Amino acid sequence: MIQTIFKKYSIFFLTSSLWRAIFVMRNDNEELALKQYKQILLIWVSVLVPMIGLLAFLPHKPIAVVSTIINSLNILVGIVALYIFRKEPSSKNKPIFLNFSIFFLASIESILSSFIGKAFLTGEPFASFFSYQYFSLGFLYFSLAFSIIYVVFDTLFNDFQIYKKYLLTFLVVGGTFAYYYHPVLTDPKFVYRTPEIVDYKSVTSAIDQLKKEGNANPTVREIAAIANLPAWNEGKVVGTLFQEQKAVRVNQLLPYLEGGNYIVLLYKPLYLDVVYMNVLCLVFIFLFFGYQYKNDPPQGAYIEKIVFLFLPYCSLEILHYYGYIKSVEYATYLDIHRVGQYLTLLNLALLLIFFSLRLRFITSVKGEFYERELVSDSEHISRWRDSFDNLIVRHFLNPQTLHGRLFTPRPPRPWNLQLSEKANQSRVCESKFSNLQRIRGMCSLLESMVLAKALLQKTFTRASTMVHRKINIRSFLLMHR
C-alpha cells in the first residue's frame, strides 16, 4: 500500500514539474503564466485529493496504478482545455476546446465508477455493469467522436455559425452512435441475450448436468448431444443445429468456460461498437488533413498537432479493443490491456504538452496578436511554426515542392496589390474629405443665414421702437401746445 502511494505521488510531482517547465519557460509574460500554472495545479489537486481519500477509506474495485495515472492525466488535460476555452481570443475556437474539456474531464466518472457496487448501490447487482456499459464504453467514445468531428466540420465549414456546426456534428455522431448502440439503448441487458452468451449458458448447463450424472470429464460429442444449441441468423433463432454443427459450436465455446474467460465473450458486442466509433474518428481525421493539404484553410496554432495526436490515440483504441475481441483467455485480455495503457499514457503526455503549448501561446502577446490577425486576414497569414515544425520541414520535407500553411509559410501580399489597395483607400478618403467639405460649406451658409436673420430681426425691433418713441413725443408736444 505504501509503495503504491509512493509511486502515485512520485509520478504526480514528476508530471507537475515537467508540465511547469513546458508551460512557464520561454513565455513573454512569465508572471501571468506562473499564475495560471498555479491555478490549474490547484484545481487539479483539489480534484485528485478527495478521490485518493475515497480510494483509501472506501471499498472499491481494484485499480491499477497505470489506470490511476491515466485518469489523473485526463483530468489535467481537461482542466487545461477548459482554461483554453476561457482564454481563447477567437470565438470560433472556443467550442473546440469546450468539447475536448468535456471528453477529458469525463475521466472523473471512471474513478467514481470503481465505488459503484462496492460502496454505493451495493443492492443493485447490475449497477457496476451499467456504469461500465453506458459511460466507459458509451458516453466516453461518443464525446471523443463529437470532439474530433466538430474540429473537422469547423475546418470544412469555417463560415458556418456555431450552432450549425454543432447540428452537423450531432447528426453524424448521434446517427452513428444510435445505429451501433441501439440494441444496448433499447435493452440494458442486451449483452446477456446475444447468441454467444445464450449458447454459452446452454453448454455450461449441459456440462453441469453431465457432472451430476457422474461424468466428470464429458467429451465434446456428449455435451453436444444434450445441449440445446439453436441456429442463429442476425440475432434471431431460425432453427436447430445438426449434431455435427453442435459439436463445432461446443468446441468453439469450451475455451470460454475456463476461469473468467466468459468476460471477453460478454463484452464482445460492446467492444465492437467502440471499434466502430474509433474508425469513424479516424475517417474524419484523415479527411481533416486531406482538406488541410488541398485547400489550406486558416487554423489556430497547435490545433493541427492536437488533431494529429488523436490519430495514434484512436488507432491504439482500435488495436486494443480488437485484440480484446480476438483474445480467448482472460489473462491475454489483461496483458493486452496493460500494454495498451502504457502506450495510451505516452499519447496522453504528448496531448498534455500541446494543449499546454496552446494555452501558453494564446495568453502571450504575440499569440493573441496572431490569432486576431488570423481572423481578420486569414488569406495572407502563414501557419504558425515552432521549433518542431522547423525540424520536420528541415529534415523530412522539401519546402520548394510543398506549398501552403500546412508545411511552408505563405507569401505576403504582392506590392502591386498593396499599392492598389492603398490607392483605393486614398480615393475613398479623398471622396469622403470632399463630401465633408461640402457639408461644412453648407453648414457655414446655414449659419450665416441664421445670423443674418437674427440681425434683421434685431434691426427691425430697434426701428419699430424708435418710431413708437417719435410718435409718443409728437403726441406729447401737441397736447401741451
Buried (B, 14 or more C-beta within 10 A) or exposed (E): EEEEEEBBEEBBEEBBEEBBEBBBEEBEEEEBBBEBBEEBBEBBEEBBEEBBEBBEEEEBEEBEBBBBBBBBBBBBBBBBBBBBBEBBBBEBBBBBBBBBBBBBBBBBBBBBBBBBBBBBBEEEEEBBBBBBBBBBBBBBBBBBBBBBBBBBBBBBEEEBEEEEBBEBBBEBBEEBBEEBBEBBEEEEEBBEEBBBBBBBBBBBBBBEBBEEEEEEEBEBEBBBBBBBBBBBEEEEEEEEBEEEEBBEBBEEBBEBBEEEBBBBBBBBBBBBBBBBBBBBBBEBBEBBBEBBEEEBBBBBBBBBBBBBBBBBBBBBBBBBBBBBBEBBBBEBBBEBBEBBBEBBBEBBBBBBBBBBBBBBBBBBEEBBEBBEEBBEEEEEBBBBBEEEBEEEBEEEEEEEEEEBBBBBBBEEEEEEEEEEEEEEEEEEEEEEEEEEEEEEEEEEEEEEEEEEEEEEEEEEEEEEEEEEEEEEEEEEEEEEE
